Amino acid sequence: STSRLRRRTILALPLVHAVAENETPRAAAAALGLECDSLVAANGALDAELGPLGPATRLPADTQLLLPAGAPPPQYSARPMPLLASRVELAGWCAGEGWRVAEVRRLLGGARFVAVAAEEAKEEELRLRDEGKTWRWPDGARPRGGGERARSGGEG
């Protein structure tokens, strides 16, 4: 069955961290300024293939780790990363086509994310460093601050 939300309904979406290839929960916790035990506890067993999650478990690229309740949103550079379900605008396909409203659907490792334009079904992979070229924040929507916990190589 499908459900519709009422106007002005507030959804609490989990904050996630998309890991780099072979990143461990210990390394992710250190980069995010979190306690390793709380990050491991928030994720339990990720799936049958990985088995129980421990501080030294090497994870495949783009594995989504849930951040513990109360954790601040991750920031990997001086530029803020869009959060899941946030709105961004994508550059038009042709010169002079303008910008298209899109929704962030997935967060990937390496300061990348996937967005889908409202009128299209095609997913587009975007890089944080291409802000202003291939994507931008809608007017007034760019988060302020960020960068307190910069991560080396996060914009690759």
DRENPAVO-234767 format. One record per residue (C-alpha): residue in one letter; x, y, z. Coordinates in pm, whole numbers, plus 50000, padded with zeros to 5 digits. Each point is the difference from the previous one (the first is absolute). Last residue first. Layout:
% DRENPAVO-234767
PT, residu, u, v, w
PT, A, X, Y, Z
...
//
This chain:
% DRENPAVO-234767
PT, residu, u, v, w
PT, G, 53828, 51350, 49491
PT, E, 49838, 50252, 50236
PT, G, 50054, 49807, 50319
PT, G, 50374, 49965, 49945
PT, S, 50071, 50106, 50355
PT, R, 49687, 50025, 50211
PT, A, 49892, 50337, 50133
PT, R, 49827, 49983, 50336
PT, E, 49909, 50363, 50061
PT, G, 49927, 50038, 49631
PT, G, 49646, 50106, 50042
PT, G, 49849, 50342, 50049
PT, R, 49681, 50099, 49825
PT, P, 49779, 49763, 49806
PT, R, 49920, 50104, 49642
PT, A, 49620, 50026, 49962
PT, G, 49966, 50377, 49942
PT, D, 49960, 49966, 49625
PT, P, 50016, 49630, 49902
PT, W, 50344, 49846, 50060
PT, R, 50204, 49928, 49691
PT, W, 50083, 49721, 49755
PT, T, 50214, 49935, 49690
PT, K, 50218, 50313, 50019
PT, G, 49912, 50192, 50319
PT, E, 50091, 49707, 50223
PT, D, 50234, 49774, 49805
PT, R, 50222, 49932, 50306
PT, L, 49711, 49816, 50168
PT, R, 49989, 49748, 49721
PT, L, 49680, 49890, 49826
PT, E, 49856, 49668, 49887
PT, E, 49679, 50050, 49803
PT, E, 49703, 49764, 50029
PT, K, 49756, 49997, 49708
PT, A, 49628, 49998, 50086
PT, E, 49929, 50353, 49881
PT, E, 49759, 50284, 50086
PT, A, 50124, 50047, 50357
PT, A, 50368, 49964, 49915
PT, V, 50168, 49705, 50175
PT, A, 50310, 50042, 50217
PT, V, 50291, 49771, 50084
PT, F, 50285, 50108, 50226
PT, R, 50378, 50031, 49998
PT, A, 50243, 50121, 50268
PT, G, 50229, 49697, 49951
PT, G, 49747, 49748, 50125
PT, L, 49640, 50009, 49885
PT, L, 49685, 50160, 50138
PT, R, 49673, 49893, 49842
PT, R, 49667, 50157, 49890
PT, V, 50066, 50375, 49997
PT, E, 49694, 50165, 49842
PT, A, 50003, 50209, 49683
PT, V, 49881, 50338, 49868
PT, R, 50125, 50067, 49646
PT, W, 50224, 50293, 49899
PT, G, 49997, 50189, 49671
PT, E, 49988, 49874, 49641
PT, G, 50231, 50274, 49869
PT, A, 50268, 49753, 49893
PT, C, 49861, 49646, 49987
PT, W, 49964, 49734, 50271
PT, G, 49889, 50249, 50265
PT, A, 50198, 50036, 50321
PT, L, 49853, 49826, 50303
PT, E, 49835, 50175, 50295
PT, V, 50010, 49864, 50355
PT, R, 49730, 49893, 50243
PT, S, 50062, 49788, 50308
PT, A, 49870, 49641, 50019
PT, L, 50331, 49871, 50139
PT, L, 50231, 50280, 50111
PT, P, 50198, 50228, 49770
PT, M, 50369, 50026, 50096
PT, P, 50116, 50332, 50146
PT, R, 50301, 50171, 49840
PT, A, 50305, 50042, 50225
PT, S, 50045, 49629, 49959
PT, Y, 49880, 49667, 50132
PT, Q, 49709, 50111, 50215
PT, P, 49797, 49731, 50176
PT, P, 49672, 50104, 50162
PT, P, 50028, 50019, 50381
PT, A, 49943, 49677, 50194
PT, G, 49693, 50003, 50227
PT, A, 49899, 49644, 49918
PT, P, 50298, 49802, 49872
PT, L, 50100, 50033, 49633
PT, L, 49873, 49732, 49765
PT, L, 50278, 49854, 49787
PT, Q, 49931, 49978, 49626
PT, T, 50245, 49778, 49810
PT, D, 50126, 50214, 49710
PT, A, 50325, 49805, 49957
PT, P, 50012, 49657, 50163
PT, L, 50073, 49986, 50375
PT, R, 50304, 49881, 50191
PT, T, 49886, 49893, 50349
PT, A, 50249, 50138, 50259
PT, P, 49749, 50155, 50244
PT, G, 49765, 49701, 49971
PT, L, 49692, 49923, 49792
PT, P, 49869, 49645, 50018
PT, G, 49982, 49823, 49666
PT, L, 50097, 50178, 49680
PT, E, 49807, 49771, 49764
PT, A, 49696, 49963, 50229
PT, D, 49939, 50373, 50019
PT, L, 50084, 50311, 50200
PT, A, 50015, 49828, 50339
PT, G, 49960, 50261, 50274
PT, N, 49997, 50348, 49846
PT, A, 49934, 50241, 50288
PT, A, 50213, 49783, 50234
PT, V, 50301, 50028, 49766
PT, L, 49968, 50381, 49986
PT, S, 49955, 50019, 50380
PT, D, 50308, 49783, 50061
PT, C, 50214, 50210, 49761
PT, E, 49928, 50324, 50189
PT, L, 49939, 50277, 49750
PT, G, 50212, 50282, 49854
PT, L, 49899, 49916, 49643
PT, A, 50348, 49910, 49878
PT, A, 50069, 49800, 50319
PT, A, 49669, 49816, 49973
PT, A, 50067, 49915, 49634
PT, A, 50349, 49869, 50083
PT, R, 49864, 49777, 50281
PT, P, 49706, 49888, 49783
PT, T, 50257, 49881, 49746
PT, E, 50060, 50134, 49649
PT, N, 50086, 49725, 49750
PT, E, 49861, 50201, 49704
PT, A, 49864, 50339, 50118
PT, V, 49700, 50011, 50232
PT, A, 49666, 50173, 49941
PT, H, 49904, 50166, 50330
PT, V, 49633, 50020, 50096
PT, L, 49762, 50228, 50187
PT, P, 49660, 49847, 50056
PT, L, 49695, 50186, 49870
PT, A, 49752, 50157, 50241
PT, L, 49704, 50100, 49790
PT, I, 49804, 50316, 50077
PT, T, 49645, 50014, 49869
PT, R, 49925, 50352, 49876
PT, R, 49742, 49873, 49755
PT, R, 49865, 49657, 50078
PT, L, 50195, 49701, 49886
PT, R, 49857, 49748, 49764
PT, S, 50007, 49630, 50062
PT, T, 50038, 49716, 49756
PT, S, 49893, 49643, 50051
//
